[in-house]
Amino acid sequence: MKHLFPLAAVAALAACDEAPPQPATGAAPPPTNDDLYLVGGYRSEDDWCQLTGETAFTVNFLDHTADLVSCPSGSDAAQSLVEMYGARQVAKTGGYTVYSLPRR
């Protein structure tokens, strides 16, 4: 019986290390590096796809006829951006995929 207590404690601590699943709505996760300057939601205020400003990383992707938008890679928000607006992928960085979209 004495040996079961340490095992239970280790199992409980291990469970604390697991990250909760990311919800489908709410604020997008922050980029994990300084490559992106996220200005705000692209389609709405709480859109995970964010209008993206100029940084040393994004400068070569900016175009006066298109918006630069970054979405968490593999997210439903990214998939819908491609399907709805024909977004063209131009880069990936820090868990985000960067798209170019002709201005609407």
Backbone hydrogen bonds in HBPLUS format (Angstrom, degrees):
<---DONOR---> <-ACCEPTOR-->    atom                        ^
c    i                          cat <-CA-CA->   ^        H-A-AA   ^      H-
h    n   atom  resd res      DA  || num        DHA   H-A  angle D-A-AA Bond
n    s   type  num  typ     dist DA aas  dist angle  dist       angle   num
A0004-LEU N   A0001-MET O   3.19 MM   3  5.41 146.7  2.30 104.1 113.4     1
A0008-ALA N   A0004-LEU O   2.98 MM   4  6.20 154.3  2.04 152.7 159.8     2
A0009-ALA N   A0005-PHE O   2.99 MM   4  6.25 156.3  2.05 154.5 161.1     3
A0010-VAL N   A0006-PRO O   2.97 MM   4  6.18 160.3  2.01 149.3 154.1     4
A0011-ALA N   A0007-LEU O   3.00 MM   4  6.16 159.7  2.04 145.9 151.5     5
A0012-ALA N   A0008-ALA O   2.97 MM   4  6.15 154.2  2.04 144.8 151.6     6
A0013-LEU N   A0009-ALA O   3.00 MM   4  6.24 159.1  2.05 149.4 154.6     7
A0014-ALA N   A0010-VAL O   2.95 MM   4  6.12 155.1  2.01 149.2 156.2     8
A0015-ALA N   A0011-ALA O   3.15 MM   4  6.33 148.9  2.25 142.5 149.8     9
A0016-CYS N   A0013-LEU O   3.11 MM   3  5.21 135.2  2.32  98.5 110.6    10
A0017-ASP N   A0014-ALA O   3.19 MM   3  5.49 147.4  2.31 105.5 114.1    11
A0018-GLU N   A0015-ALA O   3.43 MM   3  5.73 156.5  2.49 104.5 110.7    12
A0053-GLY N   A0037-TYR O   2.73 MM  16  5.13 169.0  1.74 161.3 161.8    13
A0039-VAL N   A0051-LEU O   2.76 MM  12  5.37 166.2  1.78 160.6 163.7    14
A0051-LEU N   A0040-GLY O   2.80 MM  11  5.57 152.9  1.87 176.2 168.6    15
A0042-TYR N   A0049-CYS O   2.81 MM   7  5.77 155.7  1.86 163.2 155.6    16
A0047-ASP N   A0044-SER O   3.18 MM   3  5.21 167.8  2.19 112.0 113.0    17
A0050-GLN N   A0070-SER O   2.78 MM  20  5.28 163.6  1.81 154.3 151.4    18
A0070-SER N   A0050-GLN O   2.86 MM  20  5.28 160.6  1.90 149.1 151.5    19
A0052-THR N   A0068-LEU O   2.75 MM  16  5.36 161.5  1.79 157.5 152.0    20
A0059-VAL N   A0055-THR O   3.01 MM   4  5.80 138.2  2.19 152.4 158.9    21
A0061-PHE N   A0058-THR O   2.82 MM   3  5.35 157.9  1.87 123.2 130.8    22
A0066-ALA N   A0063-ASP O   3.11 MM   3  5.36 169.1  2.13 114.8 117.8    23
A0103-ARG N   A0065-THR O   2.99 MM  38  5.88 170.7  2.00 138.0 136.4    24
A0067-ASP N   A0101-LEU O   2.67 MM  34  5.16 156.3  1.72 158.0 157.9    25
A0101-LEU N   A0067-ASP O   2.86 MM  34  5.16 159.9  1.90 151.7 157.9    26
A0069-VAL N   A0099-TYR O   2.88 MM  30  5.16 164.5  1.91 146.4 151.7    27
A0099-TYR N   A0069-VAL O   2.66 MM  30  5.16 167.9  1.68 161.0 165.5    28
A0071-CYS N   A0097-THR O   2.95 MM  26  5.47 160.6  1.99 154.7 158.0    29
A0097-THR N   A0071-CYS O   2.79 MM  26  5.47 162.2  1.82 164.2 167.4    30
A0075-SER N   A0072-PRO O   3.11 MM   3  5.64 156.0  2.17 142.0 140.1    31
A0073-SER N   A0095-GLY O   2.84 MM  22  5.62 165.1  1.86 133.8 138.9    32
A0079-GLN N   A0075-SER O   3.13 MM   4  6.48 163.0  2.16 149.1 153.4    33
A0080-SER N   A0076-ASP O   2.89 MM   4  6.09 161.7  1.92 152.1 156.7    34
A0081-LEU N   A0077-ALA O   3.01 MM   4  6.16 146.0  2.13 141.4 150.5    35
A0082-VAL N   A0078-ALA O   3.15 MM   4  6.45 156.6  2.20 150.8 155.6    36
A0083-GLU N   A0079-GLN O   3.00 MM   4  6.26 163.8  2.02 150.0 154.9    37
A0084-MET N   A0080-SER O   2.76 MM   4  5.73 163.2  1.79 149.2 153.8    38
A0085-TYR N   A0081-LEU O   3.00 MM   4  5.69 158.6  2.05 138.1 144.6    39
A0086-GLY N   A0082-VAL O   2.87 MM   4  4.65 133.2  2.09 126.1 131.6    40
A0088-ARG N   A0100-SER O   3.05 MM  12  5.24 177.0  2.05 148.5 149.4    41
A0100-SER N   A0088-ARG O   2.80 MM  12  5.24 155.1  1.86 143.9 150.8    42
A0090-VAL N   A0098-VAL O   2.79 MM   8  5.71 173.0  1.80 154.6 155.5    43
A0091-ALA N   A0098-VAL O   3.40 MM   7  5.04 153.5  2.48 134.0 132.1    44
A0098-VAL N   A0091-ALA O   2.79 MM   7  5.04 172.2  1.79 141.2 144.0    45
A0093-THR N   A0096-TYR O   2.88 MM   3  5.35 160.0  1.92 151.3 157.8    46
A0096-TYR N   A0093-THR O   2.86 MM   3  5.35 159.8  1.90 124.0 131.0    47
